[in-house]
Amino acid sequence: MVTLDRPVIVGPGTAPAPRPVMRAGLWIGLAVALVSYAGAGIPSYWGDEAASVLSAQRSWQSLAAELTTVDAVHGLYYALLHVWIDLFGTSEWSTRALSSIGIGFLAGGVVVLGRRWFDNRTAVLAGLLVPLIPRAGVLAVEARGYALAAAAAVWVTILLVRIVDRRSGRAAWLLYGAAVAVSGTLFLYLLLMPLVHASWLLAQRALPREAVRRWVGSLAVAAVLAAPIVISAALQRGQVAFLAHRGYMSPRGWFVTPWFVHLGPAVLLLAILLIGILTVLRGRGAAPGALPSAVWLLTPAAVLVVLDIFVSPTYNPRYLSISLGAVALLVSSGVWAVIDLGRRLTARGGVLTSVALIAIAAVVLVPEFVHQRTSFAKDGGADGRAAAMVVASRSEPGDTILFGTGTRPSRAPRLIYRLYPEAFEGLEDPQLITPADETSGLWDRMGVVADLAPGLGDGTVWLLETGLTGSAQDDVAALQRAGFTQVSRTDVHRTIVYEFRKGSS
C-alpha cells in the first residue's frame, strides 16, 4: 500500500524502494491513457495532423526525401507513426492512440518522479491531474509528436535521477547521453532539459564529483549524437517563419495558451500553480524537486522567447508542452497547499476545501476536456470528415472534384481528399499536377481552378473551399464563366461544398 503523505527526500546512493511507486505509476498511467483516449476519433483531422499522417503514409524512400527539405525535426515521430499506421491503419482512432499512450506515460512518469522530488500525495495527485490540464487533453487526441515529447521529458529526467541515486557506472551515463540525444531528435527543444537536470544536480547535497564529471561527459556524447538534428533544424528554420505573424508572442501566448489553452482554465490553474511554486520554494526545507520544477516550467519558455526576439521566429505555445510534467507537479503542490490551509482553519476545512476544488474543476476543466473531443474541435473548426461525407453521399462516379488553392496549406481543402480518400472514389481529379509523395515537399502540387475550368466538359463538378477565403470567389466565378451553373451550396462548418453542373447530365 502506498501512503499519501510521507515525504520522500533521499540522497545519492540511497534510492527509495521503487516497486510501490512504479506500480502506482503504472496503474495511474494506464488509467490516464484510457481516459484521455475517450472520444479521440471524434474530431476531424486538421492541417498539422495531415502533415503527420500523410508523411507517415509515404514510402520510406519518399519520407527520407521529404525530411531533407522540410520537417526534419518531426522525422522520428513520422517514422514511429509510419510503423504504427502499418499496424493499425490511418483513422483518427488509430493514429491518435499513440498520443493517448504518450499522455499515459507522462502521467505515470509524473508519479514516479513526483515521489522522488516531492512526496507520495503530490506525486499521485499530479498523475491524476494530467488529463485535466487542457494542453495535455488536446495533445492526447492529436496525431502529432508533442504528447510523446512531454513523456520523454519526464522519463529522461527519471533516468538521470535513478543514475545518481544508484551511483551507476559509466555505461548508465552513456545511456543518459544517448537518451537526451534521442529525445532531442524526437522534439528539438527537449535538448533544453539538461538545464533542468543541472538545477537538480546543483540542489543535491554531497553530490560526488565523479557524478558531475560523468554528467558533463554524457552531455558531450549527447551533443555529438544530436548534432544532425540541430544542423537540420538550423537549415530548415525558414519553415517556421510564419510564427512571426501568428501573434504568439503576447501575454496570452505566454501565460494562457501553452498549458491552459483558454482563459477560463488558465485563471483557475495559474492561481493554483503560483501557490504551488511559492509553497515548494519556501524555506530551507524545500523539496528536492522545488528548484528543478520551477526551472522546468520557466526556462524553456524564456529560451524560446529570447530566440524569437534575437535570432528568428521560434516561439509557439505548443512547444512548451515539454513542461507539462512540471505543471502537473506544481499544480498538485498548490492543490495540497490549499487543502492544508483549509485543514488548519477549521476541523472540517480540509474536506470542505477538497469538495470545493473538485466542484470547481468539474465546472471549469471537465467541459474543456469534453469540448476537445467534439466534431469540430481542431484548429478552430476543422471539418474534413463531415465535408467528405457530404461529397460521398451526393456525388456519382465520373463527377469531377476541385479544390480552392488560396488558403494556407494547413487549411487547404485538398487535405480532405488526401485524409479521407474513400469518400472520393470514382471522381475525376484533374487538378493534381504532382502527388506529394513524388516530391520532397509536404503537399500535392496543384493547378488552379481558373486555369482548369475552361477545359472541363459537361457533367457535375464539386468544388471544396475553405469558407469564403482565398480563391473561393474567383473559383466560383471561373466555373460560371465556363458555362457551369451552381446547383447547390452546403456550408459544412468551415468548409463550403459547391455543386456545379453543365450540360444535360
Phi and psi in degrees as a GROMACS rama.xvg file:
@    title "Ramachandran Plot"
@    xaxis  label "Phi"
@    yaxis  label "Psi"
@TYPE xy
-97.3629  119.593  VAL-2
-74.4117  158.071  THR-3
-113.544  7.59315  LEU-4
-136.66  8.49973  ASP-5
-92.089  120.621  ARG-6
-61.3744  146.359  PRO-7
-122.366  98.0324  VAL-8
-125.806  110.502  ILE-9
-127.959  164.726  VAL-10
-113.253  175.191  GLY-11
-56.4466  133.846  PRO-12
89.4309  -3.61408  GLY-13
-127.587  53.3506  THR-14
-61.9498  139.947  ALA-15
-67.9808  155.111  PRO-16
-60.0496  123.846  ALA-17
-83.8839  -22.0009  PRO-18
-61.6486  -50.7264  ARG-19
-60.3243  -43.8341  PRO-20
-71.4619  -35.0992  VAL-21
-65.3056  -37.5981  MET-22
-65.7462  -44.0431  ARG-23
-62.1902  -42.8165  ALA-24
-62.059  -38.9319  GLY-25
-63.0505  -48.8132  LEU-26
-70.0718  -39.5331  TRP-27
-67.536  -41.6011  ILE-28
-60.8736  -42.0623  GLY-29
-64.3707  -44.0349  LEU-30
-63.5111  -42.6307  ALA-31
-64.793  -40.703  VAL-32
-60.7173  -43.2511  ALA-33
-67.0265  -44.1303  LEU-34
-63.8218  -43.6168  VAL-35
-64.3261  -30.9107  SER-36
-75.6531  -15.605  TYR-37
-56.4839  125.24  ALA-38
75.1939  10.6109  GLY-39
-60.2063  -30.9643  ALA-40
-90.8914  3.38536  GLY-41
-77.4663  -50.4224  ILE-42
-67.595  144.274  PRO-43
-66.9639  152.571  SER-44
-56.8862  151.741  TYR-45
-122.998  -178.142  TRP-46
-58.3857  -45.0814  GLY-47
-65.1767  -37.5816  ASP-48
-65.9387  -34.8645  GLU-49
-58.958  -41.859  ALA-50
-59.1702  -40.968  ALA-51
-66.1937  -53.8869  SER-52
-66.8058  -43.9492  VAL-53
-69.6612  -36.3781  LEU-54
-65.6526  -41.6885  SER-55
-69.1064  -19.462  ALA-56
-85.9607  -9.63374  GLN-57
-66.872  161.753  ARG-58
-66.2852  160.205  SER-59
-59.9714  -37.9869  TRP-60
-65.1825  -42.058  GLN-61
-67.3258  -39.1817  SER-62
-63.3153  -41.5532  LEU-63
-61.7824  -40.153  ALA-64
-64.4435  -41.1598  ALA-65
-59.2743  -45.6371  GLU-66
-68.9629  -15.3276  LEU-67
-74.308  -17.2726  THR-68
-119.691  -24.3605  THR-69
-154.507  148.94  VAL-70
61.0214  27.5656  ASP-71
-57.9639  -33.6604  ALA-72
-68.0126  -14.6413  VAL-73
-106.324  6.85876  HIS-74
-60.4857  -43.1818  GLY-75
-64.9203  -40.4977  LEU-76
-64.7274  -42.5736  TYR-77
-59.2799  -39.1898  TYR-78
-64.9756  -43.4647  ALA-79
-62.1673  -42.7515  LEU-80
-67.9714  -32.1449  LEU-81
-57.4978  -49.0592  HIS-82
-64.7977  -41.5957  VAL-83
-61.3775  -44.1353  TRP-84
-65.1133  -39.1577  ILE-85
-58.0155  -32.8398  ASP-86
-87.0354  -39.0256  LEU-87
-123.555  -4.43846  PHE-88
94.5465  -177.958  GLY-89
-111.123  8.58677  THR-90
-70.0324  162.442  SER-91
-58.4661  -39.825  GLU-92
-59.8048  -37.5533  TRP-93
-74.7038  -54.9808  SER-94
-68.1572  -35.2563  THR-95
-76.856  -15.7908  ARG-96
-59.1896  -34.9335  ALA-97
-61.1379  -38.7896  LEU-98
-72.2513  -37.4836  SER-99
-62.461  -39.472  SER-100
-62.5345  -40.1239  ILE-101
-59.8983  -41.9628  GLY-102
-67.0822  -33.6824  ILE-103
-62.3075  -43.3294  GLY-104
-64.2629  -36.9391  PHE-105
-59.8061  -49.6697  LEU-106
-62.8863  -44.9865  ALA-107
-61.4071  -41.254  GLY-108
-65.4873  -37.4149  GLY-109
-61.0879  -38.1691  VAL-110
-64.1096  -47.0792  VAL-111
-63.6128  -48.4545  VAL-112
-69.3121  -38.5171  LEU-113
-62.5574  -36.0624  GLY-114
-64.4828  -39.1197  ARG-115
-73.6838  -37.5091  ARG-116
-90.1094  -26.4125  TRP-117
-128.791  -102.207  PHE-118
-154.871  175.819  ASP-119
-63.8072  -43.2749  ASN-120
-67.2479  -38.7341  ARG-121
-64.322  -41.5575  THR-122
-63.3313  -49.4049  ALA-123
-64.3419  -45.9603  VAL-124
-64.9311  -39.3557  LEU-125
-59.3051  -43.4589  ALA-126
-62.9228  -41.3057  GLY-127
-68.8482  -27.6583  LEU-128
-77.9637  -19.3165  LEU-129
-49.7718  -50.6801  VAL-130
-66.8034  -17.4745  PRO-131
-88.6226  -11.2697  LEU-132
-73.1008  117.194  ILE-133
-52.6169  -40.9057  PRO-134
-64.6893  -39.3855  ARG-135
-63.6173  -38.9322  ALA-136
-62.4768  -39.1188  GLY-137
-66.6817  -47.9072  VAL-138
-65.636  -28.1706  LEU-139
-65.2019  -23.0605  ALA-140
-121.089  46.0302  VAL-141
-143.169  128.746  GLU-142
-82.0775  65.9153  ALA-143
-134.785  171.195  ARG-144
-88.2425  1.7472  GLY-145
-67.687  -34.136  TYR-146
-64.1994  -43.6771  ALA-147
-65.6397  -35.5068  LEU-148
-65.6856  -41.1906  ALA-149
-62.191  -39.3497  ALA-150
-67.5103  -41.4546  ALA-151
-61.3042  -37.9562  ALA-152
-57.8549  -40.4499  ALA-153
-71.404  -46.7978  VAL-154
-74.7054  -29.9623  TRP-155
-65.1231  -36.4428  VAL-156
-66.5146  -42.471  THR-157
-60.1533  -40.8316  ILE-158
-57.9177  -46.3562  LEU-159
-61.5799  -46.2857  LEU-160
-60.1106  -43.6668  VAL-161
-64.1841  -40.2998  ARG-162
-61.2749  -44.8344  ILE-163
-69.1529  -45.3669  VAL-164
-60.3906  -37.9321  ASP-165
-93.5604  0.0178727  ARG-166
50.1239  52.0545  ARG-167
-69.5241  163.449  SER-168
-86.4384  -167.88  GLY-169
-61.9786  -36.9131  ARG-170
-61.7375  -39.7961  ALA-171
-65.6307  -38.1238  ALA-172
-67.1065  -36.6321  TRP-173
-64.1435  -37.8723  LEU-174
-62.0142  -41.7213  LEU-175
-61.0819  -46.1381  TYR-176
-59.5687  -42.2414  GLY-177
-65.6586  -38.4144  ALA-178
-64.158  -40.8376  ALA-179
-60.6092  -43.8081  VAL-180
-66.5362  -42.7015  ALA-181
-65.6788  -41.4558  VAL-182
-63.5644  -37.8455  SER-183
-66.988  -28.6784  GLY-184
-73.4319  -33.6993  THR-185
-67.1406  -44.4794  LEU-186
-149.515  119.245  PHE-187
-53.3298  -42.6594  LEU-188
-77.1789  -1.1722  TYR-189
-67.7067  -13.6511  LEU-190
-68.3117  -7.4233  LEU-191
-83.0253  -13.3376  LEU-192
-61.4077  -32.1778  MET-193
-57.3965  -23.0144  PRO-194
-65.9047  -39.4982  LEU-195
-65.1765  -43.8881  VAL-196
-63.7161  -36.7926  HIS-197
-62.7154  -39.5531  ALA-198
-65.8947  -34.997  SER-199
-68.6679  -43.027  TRP-200
-61.8189  -39.6622  LEU-201
-64.6472  -28.9117  LEU-202
-82.3471  -7.76736  ALA-203
-74.5023  144.496  GLN-204
-92.5056  134.378  ARG-205
54.9181  43.4283  ALA-206
-73.238  125.586  LEU-207
-60.9143  141.273  PRO-208
-59.5284  -32.8435  ARG-209
-61.1206  -37.1045  GLU-210
-65.3063  -41.8155  ALA-211
-63.7057  -43.8791  VAL-212
-62.4902  -41.9077  ARG-213
-71.7612  -31.7382  ARG-214
-63.4131  -45.4574  TRP-215
-61.4953  -41.8402  VAL-216
-63.3183  -38.3494  GLY-217
-65.6455  -33.0351  SER-218
-68.8478  -32.165  LEU-219
-63.8098  -41.9258  ALA-220
-61.1233  -45.1886  VAL-221
-60.4715  -40.4647  ALA-222
-62.7453  -40.5316  ALA-223
-66.8018  -46.3614  VAL-224
-69.2852  -30.7629  LEU-225
-89.0377  -5.10732  ALA-226
-55.6265  -42.2065  ALA-227
-59.9527  -42.6842  PRO-228
-71.5403  -33.7723  ILE-229
-66.2252  -43.4786  VAL-230
-65.7471  -43.2545  ILE-231
-61.4746  -41.8902  SER-232
-62.9501  -40.6176  ALA-233
-64.7871  -40.4785  ALA-234
-70.258  -28.2418  LEU-235
-103.25  17.663  GLN-236
-63.7494  -22.4031  ARG-237
-62.5541  -19.5718  GLY-238
-62.6602  -28.04  GLN-239
-104.567  20.2465  VAL-240
-61.1762  -26.2513  ALA-241
-61.4971  -20.7356  PHE-242
-59.9846  -24.5798  LEU-243
-66.0017  -18.2187  ALA-244
-112.194  10.8172  HIS-245
-98.5741  -7.55607  ARG-246
73.6734  20.1773  GLY-247
-70.8722  -28.8749  TYR-248
-80.5362  79.3428  MET-249
-155.279  163.739  SER-250
-54.291  -40.2234  PRO-251
-63.5803  -41.8173  ARG-252
-69.0424  -22.0397  GLY-253
-89.4278  -37.9872  TRP-254
-113.244  -20.1835  PHE-255
-106.885  -58.8372  VAL-256
-64.684  -38.8221  THR-257
-54.385  -45.6683  PRO-258
-121.642  -20.5001  TRP-259
-114.955  -10.8835  PHE-260
67.3046  -57.1527  VAL-261
-122.452  164.214  HIS-262
-65.2827  -40.9271  LEU-263
-56.4053  -57.3455  GLY-264
-60.2386  -33.3339  PRO-265
-64.1556  -41.7347  ALA-266
-58.7497  -45.5152  VAL-267
-68.524  -53.5272  LEU-268
-74.4926  -32.5906  LEU-269
-64.1101  -41.1311  LEU-270
-61.5955  -45.7569  ALA-271
-68.3022  -36.6087  ILE-272
-60.8632  -44.141  LEU-273
-64.5407  -39.4962  LEU-274
-62.2914  -40.4227  ILE-275
-62.8417  -43.1768  GLY-276
-61.9104  -47.9882  ILE-277
-62.1208  -36.9813  LEU-278
-67.3654  -47.3156  THR-279
-75.2955  -23.1371  VAL-280
-91.5773  -6.46211  LEU-281
-75.3433  142.154  ARG-282
65.8412  178.335  GLY-283
-75.4177  -19.6513  ARG-284
-87.714  24.1984  GLY-285
-58.7532  142.656  ALA-286
-64.8736  155.363  ALA-287
-57.6831  -28.0851  PRO-288
-90.352  2.85292  GLY-289
-61.4922  -57.7871  ALA-290
-65.0249  -51.0366  LEU-291
-62.767  -31.5126  PRO-292
-66.176  -41.9235  SER-293
-64.806  -41.4706  ALA-294
-64.5976  -41.1571  VAL-295
-62.0407  -37.6625  TRP-296
-71.2206  -42.8532  LEU-297
-98.2346  -35.1603  LEU-298
-66.0533  -48.3954  THR-299
-56.0062  -40.6174  PRO-300
-63.1916  -45.0383  ALA-301
-63.5925  -42.1396  ALA-302
-63.6372  -44.1117  VAL-303
-65.0217  -38.0792  LEU-304
-64.814  -44.3711  VAL-305
-63.3099  -44.7489  VAL-306
-60.7541  -40.3207  LEU-307
-63.6417  -39.4881  ASP-308
-74.9046  -42.8456  ILE-309
-106.742  -14.8391  PHE-310
-115.508  -70.337  VAL-311
-163.608  164.07  SER-312
-54.2761  122.275  PRO-313
-137.209  -31.2404  THR-314
-78.7079  123.211  TYR-315
-136.669  124.639  ASN-316
-54.1917  -32.4312  PRO-317
-66.0216  -24.047  ARG-318
-63.1025  -24.1786  TYR-319
-80.5066  7.11397  LEU-320
-60.8616  -19.3289  SER-321
-64.9913  -14.9704  ILE-322
-97.4399  9.06677  SER-323
-61.3867  -33.437  LEU-324
-60.1942  -43.1431  GLY-325
-66.0487  -40.5025  ALA-326
-58.6606  -46.7442  VAL-327
-61.5756  -44.0721  ALA-328
-67.1015  -40.9565  LEU-329
-75.5454  -35.9206  LEU-330
-64.2866  -42.7455  VAL-331
-59.9767  -42.7138  SER-332
-61.5542  -39.9125  SER-333
-65.8381  -40.1946  GLY-334
-61.4448  -46.7643  VAL-335
-66.195  -32.2766  TRP-336
-64.8288  -41.5457  ALA-337
-65.593  -43.4215  VAL-338
-63.6021  -42.303  ILE-339
-63.2632  -37.343  ASP-340
-63.4588  -44.8058  LEU-341
-61.1323  -37.7477  GLY-342
-65.7285  -35.1091  ARG-343
-74.4338  -27.574  ARG-344
-75.9879  -42.5926  LEU-345
-141.381  165.238  THR-346
-62.0784  -38.7527  ALA-347
-105.359  15.2678  ARG-348
-63.0111  -36.7851  GLY-349
-62.5395  -43.0554  GLY-350
-66.9193  -45.2922  VAL-351
-63.8857  -40.8318  LEU-352
-64.5673  -41.7123  THR-353
-61.4068  -44.3509  SER-354
-62.664  -42.1065  VAL-355
-63.4068  -42.7656  ALA-356
-65.6705  -40.1413  LEU-357
-64.1471  -40.679  ILE-358
-64.6737  -43.2394  ALA-359
-63.8471  -43.212  ILE-360
-61.8343  -39.2417  ALA-361
-63.612  -33.6655  ALA-362
-80.754  -37.1394  VAL-363
-97.3613  -43.0887  VAL-364
-94.4895  -38.4296  LEU-365
-63.6601  -43.8908  VAL-366
-59.524  -35.1222  PRO-367
-63.068  -44.8631  GLU-368
-59.2383  -44.1322  PHE-369
-66.6624  -43.7234  VAL-370
-59.876  -35.9737  HIS-371
-61.8543  -15.7734  GLN-372
-114.438  27.1013  ARG-373
-97.5125  167.404  THR-374
-58.3415  -39.2642  SER-375
-114.271  34.395  PHE-376
-76.1227  -23.1941  ALA-377
-85.6844  137.066  LYS-378
52.8879  39.5452  ASP-379
70.4993  18.9067  GLY-380
131.318  26.711  GLY-381
-56.8561  131.073  ALA-382
-136.699  31.0486  ASP-383
-58.1114  -43.8978  GLY-384
-65.1088  -42.509  ARG-385
-64.5374  -40.9505  ALA-386
-65.1476  -40.1922  ALA-387
-62.631  -37.0979  ALA-388
-66.1651  -34.5424  MET-389
-61.8545  -47.2417  VAL-390
-64.5084  -44.5581  VAL-391
-62.4077  -35.7147  ALA-392
-79.7966  -17.2225  SER-393
-121.395  -13.6241  ARG-394
-87.2801  164.957  SER-395
-126.787  150.344  GLU-396
-53.4488  137.252  PRO-397
96.306  -15.9765  GLY-398
-64.32  163.246  ASP-399
-108.004  141.86  THR-400
-116.878  131.88  ILE-401
-129.948  160.346  LEU-402
-138.204  141.206  PHE-403
-67.0578  147.728  GLY-404
-123.833  9.65879  THR-405
-95.8945  1.9348  GLY-406
-98.2649  169.274  THR-407
-66.3971  152.466  ARG-408
-54.2168  -36.3538  PRO-409
-70.7658  -11.3859  SER-410
-121.186  13.2377  ARG-411
-66.1004  129.945  ALA-412
-62.9261  -18.8678  PRO-413
-58.5758  -29.1272  ARG-414
-62.2057  -28.8665  LEU-415
-62.0066  -42.6659  ILE-416
-61.1554  -41.7374  TYR-417
-75.2283  -34.188  ARG-418
-83.8457  -27.4563  LEU-419
-127.883  60.3216  TYR-420
-64.6696  -26.6281  PRO-421
-63.0554  -24.16  GLU-422
-74.3971  -14.7354  ALA-423
-115.092  13.6267  PHE-424
-61.051  134.121  GLU-425
88.9678  -5.67343  GLY-426
-91.2943  145.944  LEU-427
-77.1083  140.672  GLU-428
-127.802  71.0428  ASP-429
-75.7956  -9.11749  PRO-430
-81.0038  -20.5141  GLN-431
-70.7503  128.738  LEU-432
-99.8409  -54.2736  ILE-433
-141.846  124.585  THR-434
-62.7581  149.076  PRO-435
-57.2051  -38.3596  ALA-436
-74.6365  -1.48958  ASP-437
-103.521  8.25409  GLU-438
-122.295  177.167  THR-439
-100.591  13.5895  SER-440
-105.345  -175.995  GLY-441
-85.8119  -31.1175  LEU-442
-119.994  159.535  TRP-443
-62.3185  147.69  ASP-444
-91.779  126.845  ARG-445
-124.105  148.829  MET-446
-81.8903  171.152  GLY-447
-103.747  150.772  VAL-448
-60.1918  -39.7187  VAL-449
-60.152  -32.4041  ALA-450
-78.8142  -30.9676  ASP-451
-85.6597  -32.4626  LEU-452
-53.6147  -45.0048  ALA-453
-61.8071  -24.778  PRO-454
-92.7653  0.172994  GLY-455
-79.8278  137.048  LEU-456
-84.9367  -172.655  GLY-457
-63.6134  153.771  ASP-458
135.702  -166.411  GLY-459
-103.779  134.164  THR-460
-119.844  131.23  VAL-461
-105.378  128.705  TRP-462
-120.67  124.217  LEU-463
-107.22  126.908  LEU-464
-129.48  150.034  GLU-465
-85.8957  86.8786  THR-466
61.7276  -145.527  GLY-467
-102.747  20.7562  LEU-468
-91.1082  173.952  THR-469
59.1357  -124.333  GLY-470
-95.1142  9.66857  SER-471
-54.2988  -54.7588  ALA-472
-65.1693  -39.1662  GLN-473
-65.8173  -38.6058  ASP-474
-67.4275  -43.123  ASP-475
-61.7006  -45.68  VAL-476
-62.9522  -38.0778  ALA-477
-64.4144  -41.548  ALA-478
-67.2556  -37.5786  LEU-479
-67.1568  -38.8734  GLN-480
-64.3739  -29.368  ARG-481
-82.5372  5.68687  ALA-482
98.0337  6.56568  GLY-483
-88.283  144.673  PHE-484
-109.735  133.795  THR-485
-73.1717  121.783  GLN-486
-95.2315  -38.8839  VAL-487
-154.633  160.93  SER-488
-140.722  126.956  ARG-489
-120.749  114.361  THR-490
-86.5875  106.185  ASP-491
-75.8945  -63.564  VAL-492
-155.554  -71.6727  HIS-493
-102.878  -27.9827  ARG-494
-90.3053  142.019  THR-495
-111.522  128.841  ILE-496
-106.115  115.302  VAL-497
-100.572  143.276  TYR-498
-116.197  124.508  GLU-499
-120.577  152.913  PHE-500
-144.352  143.424  ARG-501
-137.909  138.73  LYS-502
86.6462  -165.064  GLY-503
-87.7057  -9.84265  SER-504
